[in-house]
Amino acid sequence: MDRTTRMLALYGVYAGISLIAWWVAYGIQAIPAPLAPLDVRGGHIVAEVALGVALVLGGVFTGRGSKAGRPILIAALGALVYAILNVIGDYFVALPARTPMFMLLLVVSASAVATLVLAVRGPD
């Protein structure tokens, strides 16, 4: 496996586990108020946990050389970019009380977009 594919697979697994852990932390009320999610509807939580699972599966399958892994990972990374860019506006409206979360989302979105570009571009 080339370096780019390995990086994509690891990022997918990391992002997926992080997303699932985020909602677990929210569920046990371990998230500080400035970082608390704005949208906590059941459907939203289920969608983001499903996205986390897709990221992990896509990363694991890609890492193991499965032909299904890369398409799953690319689709999941695209959904991740959409989800991040969609929510940035909500936190922007809530500034300055939500500045830490806004800044975190900007950094995460930049890395997710860069990773998606690498994924679509393919291995060197």
GIURSUL-V453967 format. One record per residue. N is the residue number from 1. RES is the residue in one letter. PHI is phi in whole degrees, 0 to 359 (none if undefined). NEAR is the number of other C-alpha atoms within 8 Angstrom. Layout:
BEGIN
((N,RES,PHI,NEAR) (N,RES,PHI,NEAR))
END
This chain:
BEGIN
((1,M,none,6) (2,D,284,7) (3,R,298,7) (4,T,297,10) (5,T,296,13) (6,R,297,10) (7,M,297,8) (8,L,298,12) (9,A,297,14) (10,L,295,10) (11,Y,298,10) (12,G,300,14) (13,V,295,14) (14,Y,299,9) (15,A,296,11) (16,G,296,14) (17,I,296,11) (18,S,298,9) (19,L,295,11) (20,I,295,12) (21,A,298,8) (22,W,302,8) (23,W,286,10) (24,V,294,8) (25,A,299,10) (26,Y,297,10) (27,G,298,7) (28,I,262,6) (29,Q,57,6) (30,A,252,7) (31,I,254,8) (32,P,298,6) (33,A,308,5) (34,P,294,9) (35,L,258,9) (36,A,298,8) (37,P,294,5) (38,L,275,6) (39,D,251,5) (40,V,239,7) (41,R,293,6) (42,G,303,6) (43,G,296,6) (44,H,294,9) (45,I,296,10) (46,V,299,8) (47,A,297,8) (48,E,287,10) (49,V,293,11) (50,A,297,8) (51,L,298,12) (52,G,300,14) (53,V,296,11) (54,A,297,12) (55,L,297,16) (56,V,295,14) (57,L,297,12) (58,G,300,19) (59,G,294,17) (60,V,294,11) (61,F,297,13) (62,T,296,15) (63,G,298,13) (64,R,270,6) (65,G,83,8) (66,S,289,9) (67,K,294,8) (68,A,282,9) (69,G,297,15) (70,R,296,13) (71,P,298,9) (72,I,296,12) (73,L,295,16) (74,I,296,12) (75,A,297,8) (76,A,293,12) (77,L,295,13) (78,G,298,9) (79,A,295,9) (80,L,296,10) (81,V,299,12) (82,Y,301,8) (83,A,299,8) (84,I,292,11) (85,L,296,9) (86,N,294,8) (87,V,275,8) (88,I,303,11) (89,G,299,8) (90,D,297,9) (91,Y,287,13) (92,F,298,10) (93,V,296,6) (94,A,273,9) (95,L,298,9) (96,P,273,5) (97,A,299,6) (98,R,248,12) (99,T,304,12) (100,P,301,8) (101,M,290,10) (102,F,300,12) (103,M,295,8) (104,L,299,8) (105,L,295,10) (106,L,296,9) (107,V,294,8) (108,V,296,9) (109,S,294,11) (110,A,297,8) (111,S,290,8) (112,A,293,11) (113,V,295,9) (114,A,299,8) (115,T,293,11) (116,L,297,12) (117,V,299,8) (118,L,298,11) (119,A,295,12) (120,V,290,7) (121,R,296,6) (122,G,93,8) (123,P,290,9) (124,D,286,4))
END
